[in-house]
């Protein structure tokens, strides 16, 4: 079996039985396509040897990939090889006979200072205060006032997003993936879809944050003409 065909078959089989996000699928495709590019056009799946893996790792190092990126790409290739071992196409994973070292990841993410966090929240609140949304509006206004109505909603949405990030410590991707049904008003919590398809609950304990989230959800329901759920 050609490596290119094995990659296509891997995506049809592996992702049909493993719950992974669309972002993960795109990352897997990018990394495995890079493996195929490094190999020859008629490269066979059974030609994935320790020597090939070491050669690809050396090529990544020459291209100045960071240790974190190199490690991620190797993890993807290892999952790919393990899949074909389970299918009986490969007798063993080539990673069983190779040892790679990419160095330590010394770069740590920079956290916002307390002053920066307060400034960001203050700016979001001031912007929202400048565009109050009428509680009686059912849909976005049309005509000349449509642009203002859009700015009103975006100001409230931005405040809700920023406030929720600081109040719960959720990842940006997790917050952006939230839907109306994920907010349990009676329990003051959000159902969050985390990495690996694992769900968890994020509770909102601050009254001001809860009020902002409720106001945002109510606004979205009015704009979409969605009736609130029966509690």
N, C-alpha and C positions, 0 to 999 in steps of 0.2 A: 504494500500500500504506500502510495506517495505521501509525503509529509503534508502537502497542501490538502489532499483529500482527507487525511486523518484529522486535520484541524477543523475542516468543515463538519465532519462526522462527530467530532468531539463536542461541538457547540449544539448539535442537534440532540445528542444523547445526554451529556453532562447537565446542561441547563434545563432539561426537561424533568430531571429527577432531583435537582438541587435548587432550592429557593435562593436566588441571588438578585441583587438590584440591577437595574438597567446600566447604571454607572459601572458596576463590577464587570458586567458582560462586555461593555465597550473597552475597558482596561485589558481584559483577557484577550480580546480580539487584537488589540494594538500590539500587545507583547508577543503573541504567538505569530502574528504576521511579520514581526521583526525577526523572529527565529527563522521563518521561511525565507525571508529576504537574505539572511546571512548564509543559508544553505544554498546548494545548487538547485537548479530548476527541477531536475529529475531525482531529487533527494528522497530516499526511502525512509519510512518511519523507523525501520529496524536499524538504520544507520545512525540513530541518536546514541552516540557512545559517550563515555566520560571525556574522551579527547575532544569531541565536538563541543561539549558543554564548556570545557575549559577554554577552548578557542573562542567561543562566543563571549565568555566572561572577559577574556583578555581584550577582545574587540570593544566591548562596552567600556572597559577601563580606558582604552586609548581615546574613545570618544568623549571622555570626561563626564561620564554619568556619575551621579552621586552614589555613595554606598547604599542609601535607602532605595533608590531607583533600581540599582542592580539586584539588591536582595529581593525586591518585589517581583522583578522579572523572572528570577530563578524560582521563586515560589510558584508562579504561574506555570512555568515549564515542568516543575516537579508534579503539580497536580495533573497536568496533561499526561505525563508519562505514567503516573499511577493509574490513571483511567484506562490506559491501553494495557497495562499489566493485568488489571481486573478483567478486561475483555479477552485476555489470552493471546493478544497479538504480540506483545513484548514478553519475553520470558522473565525479565527482571528490570527494575528501574535503573537506568544508568547512574542515577544519583547515589545508589548504594555503593558505588566504587569511586566516588569523587568527593573531595573535600575542598570547599571554597571559603575564602576569607575576604571580606570586603572592607574591613576596618570598622571602627566605631563611628556612630552617628553623633557628632559633637554639637551640631547646631540644634538649639532648643527653641521652641516657639516663644516669641516675645509676648508677654501678657500686658494688657492695658493697665496703666497706673490708675489709682483711685481718682485722681484729678481728671484723667482722660475719660474714665467711665462716667463720672458725674457730668462732664461737659457734653458727652454724646447724648445722655439722657435728657439733659436740660434743653439741648438744641431740638431734640425730637418733640419734647413737650411744648416748647415755644412755637414750633412750626404747626403743631396740631391745634394749639389754642388760637392761632391766627386764622384757622379754617374750620370753625365749628360746623358740625353736620346736623341738620335739622332732624329731629326724631320722627317727624311726620312724613318725611319723603319716602316714596315707595320705589322710585327708580331714579336713575341719573337724569338730571334735567337736560332738556334738549335745547338746541339753538345756541344763543349767545352765552348762556350760563353753563353749558356742558363742560367747558374747560375748567371752570371754577369748581364744579361738582367733582370732577375727576381729581383735582388737586386736594379737595377736602378729604376724599376717601383715602388717597395715597398718604396724606399726612397722618391720618389715624392708623392706617395699616403699618406705616414705618415705625410709629411709636409702639404699636403692639408687638412688632417683631423685635425691636431693640430691647424693650422692657422684658420680654419673655426670655431672651438670650441671657440677660444678666440675672434674672430671677431664678432660672432653672439650671443654667450651665449646659443647655442643650447645644449640639453642634449646629452650625449654620444650615447644613444639608438636612438635618432632622427637622428643624423649624420650618424650612421652606417646603417640606413634604407634608406638613400637617393639613388636614382637611376639617371641615366643620364637624363631621361625625366623630373626630378624634378628641373633641373637647367635651368632657363630662362635667356639665355645669354643677350638678348636685354634689359631685365628689371633689370639685375644684382641682381637676387633674387633666392631663393630656395623655392620650395613648400614642406612644412614640415608636416608630419603626426604626430600629437600630441596625447595626451592621449584622450581616449574616441572616437577615430576615427575622431577627429576634425582637419581639415587642416588649415594651416596658412602660411603666407609668411615671409621669413627671408631675409632681404635685405643686400647686401654686399656693403658698402660705401667706404671701403678702396681700393685704386687702386692696391696696392701690393697684397692684398688678392684676389681681382678679377683676377689678372694676374695668380696667383698660381692655382686658381680653374679652370680657362680656360685652362691652360697648362695641368692640370690633366685630365680634360674631353677630351681634344684633344688626349692625350696619350692613354686613354682607347679606344677611337673610333678607333685609328690606330691599336691597339692590337686586337680589335674585328672586325676590318674591317667594321666599321659602318660609313656610310656617314653622315656628319653633316646635321642637319635639314635646310630647306630653310627658311630664315628669311625675 
